[in-house]
Amino acid sequence: MSNSKDGIEAIADIAHQVHQTTQNIGARRLHTILERLLEDISFEAPDAKKKSLAIDGDYVRKKLQDILQNEDLSKFIL
């Protein structure tokens, strides 16, 4: 069963993996990864009926899988 701690660990793991294949720019890349992860939620938030949402590891991996699979894209994730 996934939980929000699992989500935090998945974010950290993905940021670490991207750092391994591209230049390590620290918190700037983490910030961009978080923006990418939350872009749909942020856009839809004003109209959302649900007021809470759990971000688990499965959600993180699904939203960010293209960054891990595409090294060229990873380079442009600041």
C-alpha positions as CSV (number, residue, x, y, z in Angstrom):
1,M,0.0,0.0,0.0
2,S,1.3,3.4,-1.0
3,N,1.3,6.5,1.3
4,S,2.6,10.0,1.2
5,K,5.9,9.0,2.6
6,D,6.3,6.7,-0.3
7,G,5.6,9.7,-2.5
8,I,8.3,11.8,-0.9
9,E,10.8,8.9,-1.3
10,A,9.8,8.5,-5.0
11,I,10.4,12.2,-5.6
12,A,13.8,12.1,-4.0
13,D,14.7,8.9,-5.9
14,I,13.7,10.4,-9.3
15,A,15.6,13.6,-8.5
16,H,18.7,11.5,-7.6
17,Q,18.4,9.5,-10.8
18,V,18.2,12.6,-13.0
19,H,21.3,14.0,-11.2
20,Q,23.2,10.8,-12.0
21,T,22.6,11.2,-15.7
22,T,22.9,15.0,-16.0
23,Q,24.6,17.8,-14.2
24,N,23.8,18.0,-10.5
25,I,22.3,21.4,-9.9
26,G,20.7,20.5,-6.6
27,A,17.5,22.3,-5.4
28,R,16.8,24.0,-8.8
29,R,16.1,20.7,-10.4
30,L,14.1,19.5,-7.5
31,H,12.0,22.6,-7.8
32,T,11.4,22.0,-11.5
33,I,10.5,18.3,-10.8
34,L,8.0,19.4,-8.2
35,E,6.5,21.9,-10.7
36,R,6.2,19.1,-13.3
37,L,4.6,16.7,-10.8
38,L,2.0,19.2,-9.6
39,E,1.2,21.1,-12.9
40,D,-2.1,19.3,-13.6
41,I,-3.2,19.5,-10.0
42,S,-2.4,23.2,-9.8
43,F,-4.2,23.9,-13.0
44,E,-7.3,22.0,-12.0
45,A,-7.3,23.0,-8.3
46,P,-9.7,26.0,-8.5
47,D,-12.5,23.7,-10.0
48,A,-11.8,20.6,-7.9
49,K,-14.5,19.2,-5.7
50,K,-12.0,17.3,-3.6
51,K,-10.1,19.5,-1.3
52,S,-7.3,17.0,-0.4
53,L,-5.2,14.7,-2.5
54,A,-2.6,12.1,-1.4
55,I,0.5,12.0,-3.6
56,D,1.8,8.5,-3.4
57,G,4.8,6.8,-5.0
58,D,2.7,5.3,-7.8
59,Y,1.4,8.8,-8.8
60,V,4.9,10.3,-8.7
61,R,6.4,7.6,-10.9
62,K,3.5,7.8,-13.4
63,K,3.8,11.6,-13.7
64,L,7.6,11.6,-13.9
65,Q,8.4,8.4,-15.8
66,D,9.0,10.3,-19.1
67,I,11.8,12.3,-17.4
68,L,13.6,9.1,-16.4
69,Q,13.1,7.3,-19.7
70,N,14.2,10.2,-21.9
71,E,17.7,11.4,-21.1
72,D,17.4,14.3,-23.5
73,L,14.3,15.5,-21.7
74,S,16.1,15.1,-18.4
75,K,18.8,17.6,-19.5
76,F,16.1,20.2,-20.0
77,I,14.6,19.7,-16.6
78,L,16.6,22.5,-15.1
